[in-house]
Each structure stands twice: as C-alpha cells, then as structure tokens.
Amino acid sequence: MSEDPPRLLIDRALCISSGICAATAPTHFTRSADGRAAIRPDAPPVDAHTEDAASLCPVEAITFTRDRD
C-alpha cells in the first residue's frame, strides 16, 4: 500500500501576510483578497519549494499532513 502524498495546510489565523510563501513557491501559494496566504487550487504536489516556504514562514503558519479529512 502506498502512502498518501503530504498535503499543504495554512493556519490563516497565524498568517501575517509576509508573502514569503508566494515568493518562494508561486506555483503552490497565492495571496487571498485579504492579503493572507492561500494554496492555489491547481498547486502541484509538495516539493522542495513548498518545504522551503514552510521553513521560511516567520510564524510557522504552513504545515504538511498526510491525514485525510
């Protein structure tokens, strides 16, 4: 049985709209109308750019999960 790929999560309550995620991984992140981070609906699978964006987020608002809701 193969493991599900990780999914991106953004805690919008933590997001301070720094824009680092969208600058680091523009194919994965965008900014919503309120300026906070949002995951692009057409985002490709998690890769090194998304991991970099998560590690650079000043408030650690970006995480990954393998759990399905």
C-alpha positions as CSV (number, residue, x, y, z in Angstrom):
1,M,0.0,0.0,0.0
2,S,1.5,3.4,-0.9
3,E,1.5,6.3,1.4
4,D,-0.6,9.4,0.5
5,P,1.5,12.4,-0.5
6,P,1.6,15.2,2.0
7,R,-0.9,18.0,1.8
8,L,-0.3,21.6,2.5
9,L,-2.1,23.4,5.3
10,I,-2.1,27.1,6.1
11,D,-3.2,28.3,9.5
12,R,-4.8,31.6,8.4
13,A,-5.2,32.8,12.0
14,L,-1.4,32.7,12.3
15,C,-0.6,34.2,8.8
16,I,0.8,37.7,8.9
17,S,0.7,38.3,5.1
18,S,4.5,38.4,4.7
19,G,4.3,37.0,1.2
20,I,7.4,34.8,1.6
21,C,5.4,31.7,0.7
22,A,4.1,33.1,-2.6
23,A,7.6,34.5,-3.4
24,T,9.3,31.1,-2.6
25,A,6.7,28.7,-4.1
26,P,4.5,30.7,-6.5
27,T,3.1,27.6,-8.1
28,H,1.8,26.5,-4.7
29,F,0.8,29.7,-2.9
30,T,-1.0,32.9,-3.7
31,R,-2.5,35.7,-1.7
32,S,-6.2,35.9,-1.0
33,A,-8.2,39.2,-1.1
34,D,-7.3,39.9,2.5
35,G,-3.5,39.5,1.7
36,R,-3.1,36.3,3.6
37,A,-1.6,33.1,2.1
38,A,-3.8,30.8,0.2
39,I,-3.0,27.5,-1.5
40,R,-3.5,27.6,-5.3
41,P,-6.3,25.2,-6.3
42,D,-4.1,23.9,-9.1
43,A,-1.0,23.5,-6.9
44,P,1.3,20.6,-7.8
45,P,2.4,18.1,-5.2
46,V,4.5,19.2,-2.3
47,D,8.2,19.7,-3.4
48,A,11.4,21.3,-2.2
49,H,10.0,24.8,-2.8
50,T,7.0,24.2,-0.6
51,E,9.2,22.8,2.1
52,D,11.4,26.0,1.8
53,A,8.3,28.2,2.0
54,A,7.2,26.4,5.2
55,S,10.6,26.7,6.8
56,L,10.9,30.5,5.9
57,C,7.4,31.4,7.2
58,P,8.1,33.8,10.1
59,V,5.1,32.5,12.1
60,E,5.2,28.8,11.1
61,A,1.7,29.0,9.5
62,I,2.5,26.4,6.8
63,T,2.4,22.8,7.7
64,F,2.0,19.4,6.0
65,T,-0.2,16.5,6.8
66,R,-0.9,13.0,5.4
67,D,-4.2,12.7,7.1
68,R,-7.4,12.9,5.1
69,D,-10.3,14.9,6.3
